[in-house]
Amino acid sequence: MITSLLIANRGEIACRIIRTAREMGIRTVAVYSDADAQALHVRQADEAVHIGPSPARESYLVGEKIIAAAQATGAEAIHPGYGFLSENAAFAQAVIDAGLIWVGPNPASITAMGLKDAAKKLMAEAGVPVTPGYMGENQDPAFLAERAAEIGYPVLIKAVAGGGGKGMRKVDAAPDFIDALASCQREAAASFGNDHVLIEKYILTPRHIEVQVFGDTHGNVVHLFERDCSLQRRHQKVIEEAPAPGMDKVTREALCAAAVRAAQAVDYVGAGTIEFIADASEGLRADRIWFMEMNTRLQVEHPVTEEITGVDLVEWQLRVASGEPIPLRQEELAIKGWAMEARLYAEDPAKGFLPSVGRLDYFSLPRLYRGKRFRVETGVQEGDAISPYYDPMIAKLVTWGEDRAAAIANLREMAEDVRCWPVKTNAGFLYLALSDNAFEVGKVDTGLIAREGEKLIPDAEAPEAVLQAVTHLVVDNSLGGGATDIRETWLKTDHGAWSNVGFRLNRTPASTMVRLEEGGLVYEIAFQDRSIDHCPWVERLGDGWVVTEHGVTRLFHEYRASGNAAGGASDGAILSPMPGKVITVEVAAGDTVTKGQKLLTLEAMKMEHSLTAPFDGVVAELNATAGAQVQVEALLVRIEAAAE
């Protein structure tokens, strides 16, 4: 068995691997860039090695530095996690050549599945059904246009070396093909250094279904059933679940058998995922599910498979890499219950999912309570920072239920309980997606989010119910309507001052239930009161109140809660909409400006955002300078209305 392990990754997956390694008695070594010097995975590992500047291309993507760190610390093995170098065959071979154990598939398997066109040819030879299309070497635009016409529109152009939705274009009609092809090739060349594409039949009611496979060095290959990853936004997975809704026994057996054949075709060792696309226009049928690609690594969504099978896939990876056989035979694996996972990102849905970076001044993720199975995978804690250099995923919210309805209810509760400020998250978007009628009944395909559109975007401004609740609970400091004062009742419990705890009200026809938390303990107190219909989670932060409703956190000051606008256009206060860097300042104090005039420009995660004057007036206050870093809600400019 491996006794020491270097994790060539960061964030939540590094913490996830460290947790299992520690349980197995394996010493762990972390690597980190400048930006991650104080990161959670660094704090959790037994040892940590600095490998370079913040940009990934100068640290986490430099294989030589990672191998040198393993050798310097005496690590026997390297686990790549996912992303970065996890599917880099040259790096895998370099690890092996250095005399280290590579916790992953053979480099030849990675190479065989690395290019989509070559992988599809290999799968077709192995008897795995593949999507109708063209996967040849001829990249002449006119020739490709002819193939597209033969396949029949709509078609999908895909970069052969692509991933993450890049280098991909849907084309609905022949006149649009050449322009879409050129755009796709340019993006593929820029992203992957390879502009070759393939063409597939576009499935009109597509579902993304994948099968977890696992192989060992003794010739054994098993599957751990399927996951449904159809709920996507711009080709990025949002919510994953296992098993797939609507999957019958016959279809499951055919699909999983095809996945095992795919893994056997490349002598696969370790954890891998075979991704399929299904035409769900008439439900899930074995003859309408086709191979898309193989991910030769551990998947982001692997926890849902673990939850329905009771297996620790990282433990299996480490055991198989140590030369042991797969711990369970196929007949010993079974599905129990239903699991779901949501990806919590640092982004603002109300602003087009604009990335949100900065320090997590206020941060709380859901905890296990009332016997529900909640699992949180994260690489940050309160006080840590979300960096602009890496993927903005904050955490994975995972839950299990006896059936799909229970899993949805649990995950919706998890999304609702995410509390984060000043960094914005997509928790409110997740809550609304999980509440969508089509999703709840299992009518899921990859276009659902695009069809629902604005219905899934939380309001930028606080709903009236929230403002009323804040007024009652923050300004009046009471439950209203003559009910018992919350401060008196809290003090009666003899646990501390009420202003230092958070609370939420859950109203029933007969009473209002107050849920309070302090020091990890939960208290519930009932009041005979019917005057408040709804209340979010409320907690004191500095001189204000953070209020979380259905996963959306806002900061209120008491004067705002009672009806005055703070920082809105009406009083001329221009606040920073996100943490970022001031790129340009277009005005000076005392300048006369007109409505809509650009005042300054911010940049965050390589995206620019211009701030403009809300009305005609004069620059009464200017707190921004070019090059300065600012936090969300910082007062940058104040405009005074022009005298009439």
C-alpha positions, 0 to 999 in steps of 0.5 A: 500500500502507498504510504505517502502521496502528493496531490497535484491539485488544489481546492476542494478535490485536494481536500477530498483526497487528503481526507481519504488518505488520512483515513487510510494512514497515508501521509499527504503532501500538498503543492501550492502557488503564491495565491494558495499559500494559506489555502485550506488544502495546504493547511490540511496536508502533512506537508506542503511545497511551494511550486510557483506564481499564481497563474496555473501555467507557472505552477499547477501546470508545470509537471517538472515542479510537481515531480521535483516536489514529490521527490524532495518530500519522499512521496511515493505516489502522485494523485492528479485529482481532476483538471490541470494535468490529470489527463496529460499522458506526457505528465503521467509517463514522466511520473512513472519514468521518475520511479513514482506511482501514478494514481490514474490510468496508463498513459496509453489509455489517456492517449487513446481517449484524448482525441474525440475522433480517434476515441469514437473510431476505437469505440465503434470497433469495440461495439460501443454505439457512437453518435452518427457523424463525420470523424475523418482527417479531411478538414476542408470547409467545403468537404465538411459542409457536404458531410454536414448536409449528409448527416442532416441539420441540425449538426454539432461541430466539436473540436476533437481536443475540446472540453468544457463547451469550448470549440463547440457550435450548433448549426441549424441550417446549411447557410450558417455552416461555414461561419460557424466552422471558422469560429469553432476552429479559431476557438479550438486553436486558441484553447487547445492548440488544435483546430481539427473538428468533427461533426455530429448529428445534433440531438434535439432532446439530449440528455447527458448520461455517463457511467462510472467505470473502474479497472485494475491491473488484474484484468477486472473492470466493473461499472458503478452505474450511471449518473445524469448530468443533463442540467447544464448551462452553456455546456457546463454541468450544474446539477448531477444525480444518480441514478438517472430518472426514467432509466429502466433495468433493460436500458441500464444493463445495455448502457453499463455493458457498453461502458465496460466494453469501452474501458476494456478496449483501452485496458483501463486501470483506475477510475474513469467515466464513459459519457453518453448522449441520449435522444430522450424524445421518446424516453430513455432507450438503449438504441438511442444512447450513443458514446460521446467521450471518455474522461480518463480521471476522477470526475467532479461529480463522483460523490453521487456515485459514492452516495448510492453505492457506499464506495469511496472511489478515492480509496479504490484509486489508491488501492488499485494504484498500489497493485490491489484488485478492485475491492468489490465484484460487479454482483456485489455492487447495487444502487441504494436510494438517490443522490444529487450534487450541485456545484456552488460557484462564486458568480452573480446570476443577476449580472449574467453570472459575472465572476465574483472574487474576494475575501469570504468575510461571511461564509457558512455552508449547510451542516448535517441536522435533523438526520438528513444526509448532507455532504459538503466538499469545499476548499475554503473557509470563512476568511479565505479568499476566492482567487481570480486565477482558478476555477470559481467553484466554491463547493459541491453540495451533495445529498442522499435521499430514499428517493428522487423527491427526497434528494431534491428536497434535501439539496434545495434545503442545502442551496437555501442554507448557503450564506456568503458575503461579499462574494456572490454565489449561484446558490439562489439560482440552484434553489430555483432550478431545483424548484422548477416543475420540469426538473422535479418530475424528471423532464430534464434535458440539456436545454432546460435552463436555457428554456426557463431563462429568467425564471431561474435568476433571483431578483437583483433587488430584495423582494418586498417580503424580505424587506418587511421581514428585515424591518420587523426583525432588525429595526423593531427587534421583535416578532411584531403583532404583540408577540413575545420579544425575541430578545427576552425569549433568547435570554431566557434560554441562558445561552447568550445575547441574541444579537450574536446569533443568526435566526430564521422563522418558519411559519406554521398556521398555529405558530412561528418557529424560530431556529437559532444557531450558536457555536454549532448548536441549534435551538428551536423555539415556538411562538404563538404569532401569525403576523409574519408570513416569511422570514429569511436567515438574519445575522449581525455583521459589523454595523449591518445585517446579512440576510439570506433568503433562498440562497441569496445573501444581501447586506442591510443597514438599519436605515435601508431596512426601514425604507431608505435606499443605500447605495442606489441610483436615487441618492447618487452613491455608486458602489462597486458591484464586485471585488476587482481592480479599477482599470480607468477613472474617467472623471474628477471630483467637481466634474459635471456629468450627464446621465449614462456617462462612464465614470470608471471601469472595473476588472475582475477575472479578465472581465470589464464592467463600466459604471455610469452616472445615474442622473445629471449632476456633479461628482461630489465624492471620488474614492477610486484611483486607477490600479486600486483594488476594491471590495464589493459595495465599496463607495467609489463615486457619489453624484449630487443632482444638478441644481434646478 
